[in-house]
């Protein structure tokens, strides 16, 4: 209790020392966070990656925290390693460099050599960082209430929720066994990508607080002069980085969530991702929704974007659907250009974040992490080669010519089988009706004066729906049997044509009768 009281006093003292309540300039905020230690440095790092919430001048200053953390003494490093390896440190390592190659808020890294001669990097967790961070977050929430900082920043962010998110992220980064699993999963996903170099993990020497991996040389991806001097094609590197990041997100569903320049190197002609403490994982469901949302954005289908965002929303706050659709239209119109490749994806993403906040829509954490990662990657591409557009990559990824290939149809079919809840085969008129009811854009009254007639019409609609489902099933089934029995293939094609013609005929007759 006494220790907590002293720490609380320290936090308040530093806040007052740098006048953060009255005038929190970017430099003062950064200096205060540095003085307060690892927990607050981590807060600053996360803030620097939140251009959706934090002004750009603050983001720029807080990015300095990435490489400006006071390292642990080497004697403490060896002491921690001895605890992890039961006093066998020097039976495992032939040498460990005393000066760290990296020092962050949670851990620091040292270059070393194993007894077998392999050059490696050791990542060591800071002593008592878990206990310190848990206590600091608790105390900071008290300070926020004490100094009414929640009201001061209420127009910018929900500090309580932000701190909770930061804490959860930090906890994941503290488990080095989890990071080792991340590295191996990432390597497996990229095994067929020749220009991505995976990092070897030495499982036998990995613990929760120590991680041993192969040493990677080469250059940071933004060391352009050195890369050009060695004959690298910067444009090629940029294009491969952009394509791979889209692959990570939409194909693998497992992506690097902190892809800044210090975490990406070029070694032996290949791209190497570093630091797998912060990874994002998209569920199959969210990947499909995101895929559909991007397609709707590219096609300027405002209402469809709104519908998908409503489905993804995790907030229980009621949505004004008319306002949401109007806001989406405004954002899409603002960022619309003759060429999709010319869209400023950073500006577009920030506009989307602002629009979501205005409409009280909260996206799932994995989606939000991806959007932040895309903002970082887009900024990195601007830095190394402004001619390479992430939007161009997305446009290529969603090339309309590829939407109805055999593989796409097979994927579509399997999606239908896996998730009937998606209602992907409901007749368009019915789906439109349901959307209208959901959004409040459609009002109707039902009078049971002609119950028999209404039942008859409902039966007809039901029968029409069944035939529609069968027709879609026949069309989807064509790719599966195209390479098998020619007679069966012909039957499928003829049946699909007959069903389709019948449906159109019924719709035509129905329209004439209404007139």
Secondary structure, 3 states (H helix, E strand, C coil): CHHHHHHHHHHHHHHHHCCCCCCCCHHHHHHHHHHHCHHHHHHHHHHHCCCCCCCHHHHHHHHHHHHCCCCCCHHHHHHHHHHHCCCCHHHHEEEECCCCCEECCCEEEEEEEECCCCEEEEEEECCCHHHHHHHHHHHHHHHHHHCCHHHHCCCCCCHHHHHHHHHHHHHHHHCHHHHHHHHHHHHHHCCCCCCECCCCECHHHCCCCEEEEECCCCEECCCHHHHHHCCCCHHHHHHHHHHHHHHHHHHHCEEECCCCHHHEEEECCEEEECCCCCEEECCHHHHHHHHHHHHHHHCCCHHHHHHHHHHHCCCCCCCCHHHHHHHHHHHHHHCCCCCHHHCCHHHHHHHHHHHHHHCCCCCCHHHHHHHHHHHHHHHHHHHHCCCCCHHHHHHHHCCHHHCCCHHHHHHHHHHHHHCHHHCCCCCHHHHHHHHHHHHCCCCCCCCHHHHHHHHHHHHHHHHHHHHHHHHHHHHHHHHHHCCCCHHHHHHHHHHHHHHHHHHHHHHHHHHHHHC
